[in-house]
Amino acid sequence: MKYEALVIGVSAGGLNALNVILPALPRDFPAPILIVQHVKPDSDDYLSRSLDAKCKVRVKEADEKEALLPGVVYIAPPNYHLLVEEDRTVSLTIDERVCYARPSVDVLFESAANVYYEQLVGLILTGANSDGSNGLRRVKELGGVALVQNPGTAESSMMPDSALKKVAVDRMVDLPKVASVLLELFGCVGKYGI
């Protein structure tokens, strides 16, 4: 199976988790990566700048109507929901909060699942609320792959625990092994001698 996109949802402890995963991905990672990290509405772009400085893949805040490209990480801007449109571009909205969050993991995952179906991989990481559980369930319902960080390796276990209760996940993964699982799923293993 060729997967065409990766969506990641993360909250409390997210910067540390993303600093473990994203720097291990190659510059030519074969799919776009879309991330919702819960941040304060008045946050700046520190998250994307910090990660971009450490990663081979390009990391940036998503822009309205931007085309999704492989090897690029798109982070939801503060106070905007990040969605995937049918033409595989980004849409940003200020619709109501979901699970008290904007951006919401559920909103991203559900919109991406409705575009990519079985060619989507969804990953829930550390976090202190239940956002992402419904979206990951939608990813799974439409044939995509559902991954969840092992709550025992999460700084905050509530988000992964919630997802595990709602979704029959394909894999629960310890944080240090997440990057290698993604490289395997996206066909990068033989290519990089991993």
Buried (B, 14 or more C-beta within 10 A) or exposed (E): EEBBBBBBBBBBBBBBBBEBBBBBBBEEBBBBBBBBBBBEEEEEBEBBEBBBEEBBBBBBBBEEEBEBEBBBBBBBBBBBBBBBEEEBBBBBBEEEBBBEBBBBBBBBBBBBBBBBBBBBBBBBBBBBBBBBBBBBBBBBEBEBBBBBBBBEBBBBBBBBBBBBEBBEBBBBBEBEBBBBBBBEBBEBEEEEEE
